[in-house]
Amino acid sequence: MRGITIIAIGSKHDSDLRSAIERYETRLRLLGGVRWLLLPSIASDTEAVRQAESTSIRRKLLDNDVIVLLDERGTQLDSKAFADKLSQWRELPGRLVFVIGGAYGVDDELRDRVHFVWSLSPLVFPHQLVRLLLVEQIYRGEMIRSGHPYHHI
């Protein structure tokens, strides 16, 4: 099974969350693993930051990537619906890439390129916490797909 790439704006994982993130990374190794691409955040005015960080993300994308953008304005899914989407995305050719933009989001050019805009919640979370929530949800989705009792539907 192919691994998953997660592109996130920001520095290394927060020390308070690192062990929890690593726990899910370890569990996901048997399912292809997770590869993190952490890109530096940029200090400037809002629009310049959004443009520069989006350009940085686009440079890491391949033409045939299946891209899922995390954004609080995206579509919310329950765990079963996410597992179904995960199955659909995994059937497509190319890498499965999740994108966590910076504090000001991504530009329209990047947003228009993604396959799906996903909201974990209408709430706004710190980006470091989103990393943990994302790897846990990926693991949960994979467990639902395999019929494992990790998630009780």
Backbone as numpy.savetxt, mean C-alpha at the origin, in Angstrom:
# Nx Ny Nz CAx CAy CAz Cx Cy Cz
4.14 -17.61 -5.78 3.30 -16.43 -5.78 4.19 -15.19 -5.78
3.80 -14.19 -6.56 4.55 -12.94 -6.64 4.48 -12.19 -5.32
5.55 -11.49 -5.03 5.57 -10.62 -3.87 4.80 -9.34 -4.14
4.72 -8.53 -3.13 4.03 -7.25 -3.20 5.04 -6.16 -2.92
4.96 -5.08 -3.69 5.81 -3.92 -3.47 4.96 -2.83 -2.82
5.52 -2.19 -1.79 4.86 -1.05 -1.16 5.80 0.13 -1.29
5.31 1.17 -1.96 6.06 2.41 -2.09 5.46 3.41 -1.12
6.28 3.95 -0.24 5.79 4.90 0.76 6.72 6.09 0.85
6.12 7.25 0.99 6.90 8.46 1.24 7.21 8.49 2.72
8.44 8.78 3.06 8.84 8.88 4.46 10.05 8.03 4.77
10.58 8.25 5.94 11.80 7.57 6.36 11.52 6.15 6.83
12.52 5.54 7.43 12.40 4.16 7.90 11.21 4.02 8.84
10.82 2.76 9.08 9.67 2.49 9.94 9.91 3.05 11.35
8.87 3.60 11.91 8.89 4.10 13.28 9.29 2.96 14.22
10.18 3.25 15.15 10.69 2.20 16.05 9.59 1.57 16.88
8.54 2.32 17.20 7.44 1.76 18.00 6.59 0.77 17.20
6.60 0.89 15.89 5.77 0.05 15.04 6.56 -1.01 14.28
7.88 -0.88 14.25 8.73 -1.74 13.44 8.51 -3.23 13.72
8.46 -3.63 14.97 8.34 -5.07 15.26 7.00 -5.62 14.79
5.93 -4.84 14.89 4.63 -5.30 14.41 4.64 -5.43 12.89
5.21 -4.46 12.21 5.32 -4.52 10.75 6.14 -5.75 10.35
7.26 -5.96 11.02 8.12 -7.10 10.70 7.42 -8.43 10.96
6.54 -8.49 11.94 5.79 -9.73 12.23 4.94 -10.11 11.00
4.26 -9.14 10.42 3.45 -9.44 9.23 4.30 -9.69 8.01
5.42 -8.99 7.89 6.35 -9.26 6.79 6.82 -10.72 6.84
7.15 -11.20 8.03 7.60 -12.58 8.19 6.51 -13.55 7.76
5.28 -13.29 8.18 4.17 -14.16 7.80 3.93 -14.14 6.29
4.15 -13.00 5.68 3.91 -12.87 4.24 5.03 -13.45 3.37
6.17 -13.78 3.96 7.28 -14.34 3.17 6.87 -15.60 2.43
6.07 -16.43 3.08 5.62 -17.67 2.44 4.67 -17.40 1.28
4.14 -16.20 1.22 3.17 -15.83 0.18 3.78 -14.88 -0.85
5.09 -14.86 -0.94 5.77 -14.03 -1.91 6.49 -12.84 -1.31
6.14 -12.49 -0.09 6.84 -11.43 0.61 6.38 -10.02 0.25
6.93 -9.08 0.99 6.66 -7.67 0.81 8.00 -6.96 0.64
8.07 -6.10 -0.36 9.27 -5.29 -0.60 8.89 -3.83 -0.40
9.60 -3.16 0.49 9.35 -1.75 0.77 10.29 -0.87 -0.05
9.75 0.18 -0.65 10.55 1.23 -1.26 10.16 2.52 -0.52
11.02 2.95 0.38 10.76 4.16 1.16 11.46 5.33 0.50
10.69 6.32 0.12 11.20 7.48 -0.59 11.17 8.70 0.33
12.19 9.54 0.28 12.24 10.67 1.22 11.10 11.66 0.99
10.61 12.21 2.09 9.63 13.29 1.99 10.38 14.57 1.65
9.66 15.51 1.11 10.26 16.75 0.64 9.65 17.91 1.41
10.48 18.82 1.89 10.00 19.99 2.63 9.91 21.18 1.68
8.69 21.63 1.45 8.46 22.79 0.58 6.99 23.15 0.70
6.48 23.98 -0.22 5.07 24.31 -0.16 4.24 23.12 -0.66
2.97 23.12 -0.34 2.09 21.98 -0.57 2.13 21.44 -2.00
1.89 22.26 -2.99 1.82 21.79 -4.36 3.17 21.29 -4.86
4.24 21.98 -4.49 5.58 21.55 -4.89 5.90 20.19 -4.28
5.51 19.99 -3.04 5.74 18.70 -2.37 4.96 17.60 -3.09
3.69 17.84 -3.34 2.84 16.83 -4.00 3.44 16.45 -5.36
3.86 17.44 -6.13 4.43 17.18 -7.45 5.75 16.40 -7.35
6.64 16.86 -6.48 7.96 16.22 -6.38 7.85 14.80 -5.85
7.02 14.58 -4.83 6.88 13.23 -4.28 6.20 12.31 -5.28
5.21 12.81 -6.02 4.53 12.00 -7.04 5.50 11.61 -8.15
6.35 12.54 -8.54 7.37 12.24 -9.56 8.32 11.16 -9.05
8.71 11.27 -7.79 9.60 10.27 -7.19 8.94 8.89 -7.20
7.66 8.83 -6.88 6.93 7.55 -6.90 6.85 7.02 -8.33
6.46 7.88 -9.28 6.33 7.44 -10.68 7.63 6.84 -11.21
8.76 7.36 -10.80 10.05 6.84 -11.25 10.29 5.39 -10.80
9.60 4.96 -9.75 9.76 3.59 -9.24 8.76 2.61 -9.84
7.81 3.13 -10.62 6.77 2.28 -11.18 7.19 1.74 -12.55
6.73 0.53 -12.84 6.94 -0.09 -14.14 5.65 0.04 -14.95
5.77 -0.06 -16.26 4.61 0.13 -17.13 3.46 -0.81 -16.85
3.75 -2.06 -16.49 2.68 -3.04 -16.29 2.31 -3.26 -14.83
2.74 -2.37 -13.93 2.38 -2.51 -12.51 0.87 -2.38 -12.31
0.37 -3.16 -11.37 -1.01 -3.04 -10.89 -0.89 -2.19 -9.63
-1.41 -0.96 -9.70 -1.14 0.03 -8.65 -2.40 0.31 -7.84
-2.25 0.21 -6.52 -3.33 0.53 -5.59 -2.85 1.69 -4.74
-3.56 2.80 -4.82 -3.22 4.00 -4.05 -4.06 4.04 -2.80
-3.41 4.23 -1.65 -4.15 4.41 -0.40 -4.44 5.89 -0.22
-5.72 6.20 -0.01 -6.17 7.58 0.12 -7.50 7.56 0.86
-7.66 8.41 1.85 -8.90 8.42 2.64 -10.13 8.77 1.81
-9.94 9.30 0.61 -11.06 9.62 -0.28 -11.38 8.49 -1.25
-10.70 7.37 -1.10 -10.91 6.24 -2.00 -12.10 5.40 -1.59
-12.21 4.25 -2.22 -13.30 3.30 -1.95 -12.97 2.47 -0.71
-13.92 2.39 0.19 -13.74 1.56 1.37 -14.22 0.14 1.06
-13.49 -0.82 1.59 -13.81 -2.23 1.39 -13.81 -2.94 2.73
-14.73 -3.89 2.90 -14.60 -4.73 4.08 -13.53 -5.79 3.77
-13.18 -6.58 4.76 -12.06 -7.52 4.59 -12.31 -8.54 3.48
-13.52 -9.05 3.37 -13.83 -10.03 2.33 -13.73 -9.39 0.95
-14.25 -8.18 0.80 -14.18 -7.49 -0.50 -12.72 -7.18 -0.86
-11.92 -6.82 0.14 -10.50 -6.60 -0.13 -9.83 -7.89 -0.59
-10.13 -9.00 0.07 -9.56 -10.29 -0.34 -9.94 -10.62 -1.78
-11.18 -10.32 -2.16 -11.62 -10.55 -3.54 -10.83 -9.67 -4.51
-10.64 -8.40 -4.16 -9.84 -7.50 -5.00 -8.41 -8.01 -5.11
-7.86 -8.44 -3.98 -6.49 -8.97 -3.96 -6.37 -10.14 -4.94
-7.36 -11.01 -4.97 -7.35 -12.13 -5.92 -7.36 -11.63 -7.36
-8.21 -10.63 -7.64 -8.27 -10.07 -8.99 -6.94 -9.44 -9.38
-6.37 -8.64 -8.49 -5.11 -7.97 -8.79 -3.98 -8.96 -9.00
-3.97 -10.04 -8.23 -2.89 -11.03 -8.35 -2.97 -11.79 -9.67
-4.14 -11.82 -10.30 -4.29 -12.51 -11.58 -3.77 -11.67 -12.75
-3.61 -10.37 -12.53 -3.14 -9.49 -13.59 -1.62 -9.61 -13.73
-1.11 -9.41 -14.94 0.34 -9.44 -15.11 0.98 -8.21 -14.46
2.21 -8.32 -14.08 2.93 -7.20 -13.50 2.96 -7.27 -11.98
3.75 -6.37 -11.41 3.87 -6.31 -9.95 2.59 -5.74 -9.35
2.26 -6.20 -8.16 1.20 -5.58 -7.37 1.88 -4.56 -6.47
1.52 -3.28 -6.64 2.18 -2.19 -5.94 1.14 -1.38 -5.17
1.37 -1.23 -3.88 0.56 -0.34 -3.06 1.36 0.94 -2.86
0.68 2.08 -2.96 1.34 3.38 -2.82 0.74 4.13 -1.65
1.61 4.56 -0.74 1.24 5.44 0.36 1.92 6.77 0.07
1.15 7.75 -0.36 1.71 9.04 -0.70 2.16 9.81 0.54
2.62 11.01 0.31 3.07 11.87 1.40 1.91 12.57 2.09
2.25 13.49 2.95 1.26 14.21 3.75 0.26 14.98 2.90
0.66 15.39 1.69 -0.23 16.17 0.82 -0.82 15.34 -0.31
-0.68 14.03 -0.22 -1.25 13.17 -1.24 -0.39 13.09 -2.49
-1.01 12.71 -3.60 -0.31 12.58 -4.87 -0.97 13.49 -5.89
-0.27 13.74 -6.99 -0.83 14.61 -8.03 -1.81 13.83 -8.91
-2.54 14.57 -9.74 -3.55 13.96 -10.60 -2.94 13.00 -11.62
-1.74 13.28 -12.09 -1.11 12.39 -13.06 -0.90 11.00 -12.48
-0.41 10.94 -11.25 -0.22 9.64 -10.59 -1.58 9.02 -10.26
-2.49 9.79 -9.73 -3.82 9.28 -9.37 -4.50 8.67 -10.60
-4.35 9.30 -11.76 -4.97 8.79 -12.98 -4.34 7.48 -13.46
-3.14 7.20 -13.02 -2.42 6.00 -13.47 -2.78 4.74 -12.65
-3.31 4.92 -11.46 -3.54 3.77 -10.58 -4.76 2.97 -11.02
-4.78 1.71 -10.60 -5.90 0.82 -10.91 -7.04 0.98 -9.92
-6.70 1.35 -8.69 -7.72 1.42 -7.64 -7.25 2.39 -6.56
-8.17 3.20 -6.06 -7.88 4.09 -4.93 -8.65 3.53 -3.75
-7.91 3.12 -2.72 -8.47 2.40 -1.58 -8.36 3.23 -0.32
-9.46 3.31 0.40 -9.48 3.99 1.69 -9.57 2.95 2.80
-8.61 2.98 3.70 -8.68 2.11 4.87 -9.79 2.57 5.81
-10.09 3.87 5.77 -11.07 4.46 6.67 -11.29 5.90 6.23
-12.43 6.50 6.58 -12.58 7.93 6.30 -11.72 8.77 7.25
-11.19 8.15 8.27 -10.29 8.84 9.19 -8.92 9.00 8.54
-8.19 10.00 8.96 -6.81 10.19 8.51 -5.90 9.62 9.58
-4.97 8.75 9.16 -4.03 8.13 10.08 -2.62 8.65 9.80
-1.75 8.60 10.81 -0.34 8.90 10.55 0.20 7.88 9.53
1.04 8.35 8.62 1.54 7.48 7.56 2.27 6.26 8.10
2.96 6.42 9.20 3.66 5.26 9.80 2.64 4.20 10.23
1.52 4.61 10.79 0.49 3.66 11.21 -0.17 3.00 10.00
-0.33 3.74 8.91 -0.91 3.18 7.69 -0.05 2.01 7.20
1.26 2.12 7.35 2.14 1.01 6.94 1.77 -0.28 7.67
1.58 -0.18 8.97 1.21 -1.35 9.77 -0.18 -1.86 9.36
-1.13 -0.95 9.24 -2.48 -1.36 8.86 -2.47 -2.04 7.50
-1.69 -1.52 6.57 -1.64 -2.10 5.23 -1.09 -3.52 5.25
0.04 -3.75 5.89 0.60 -5.11 5.87 -0.30 -6.09 6.60
-0.98 -5.62 7.65 -1.93 -6.51 8.34 -3.10 -6.84 7.43
-3.62 -5.86 6.72 -4.75 -6.11 5.82 -4.35 -6.99 4.65
-3.15 -6.83 4.15 -2.67 -7.73 3.09 -2.61 -9.16 3.62
-2.05 -9.31 4.82 -1.99 -10.65 5.41 -3.39 -11.21 5.63
-4.29 -10.40 6.18 -5.67 -10.84 6.42 -6.32 -11.25 5.09
-6.13 -10.44 4.05 -6.70 -10.77 2.75 -6.18 -12.09 2.22
-4.88 -12.32 2.37 -4.30 -13.58 1.91 -4.86 -14.77 2.72
-5.07 -14.56 4.00 -5.62 -15.64 4.83 -7.07 -15.93 4.44
-7.84 -14.91 4.14 -9.22 -15.12 3.68 -9.20 -15.88 2.37
-8.32 -15.48 1.46 -8.21 -16.15 0.15 -7.91 -17.63 0.30
-7.08 -17.97 1.30 -6.66 -19.37 1.47 -7.58 -20.17 2.38
-8.61 -19.51 2.94 -9.52 -20.21 3.84 -8.97 -20.41 5.24
-7.89 -19.75 5.58 -7.27 -19.85 6.91 -8.16 -19.17 7.94
-8.24 -19.70 9.15 -9.14 -19.11 10.16 -8.64 -17.82 10.82
-7.57 -17.22 10.32 -7.09 -15.95 10.89 -8.22 -14.93 10.94
-9.02 -14.89 9.91 -10.13 -13.95 9.85 -11.43 -14.74 9.94
-12.26 -14.39 10.88 -13.54 -15.08 11.03 -14.63 -14.22 10.38
-15.11 -14.69 9.25 -16.14 -13.94 8.49 -17.51 -14.24 9.06
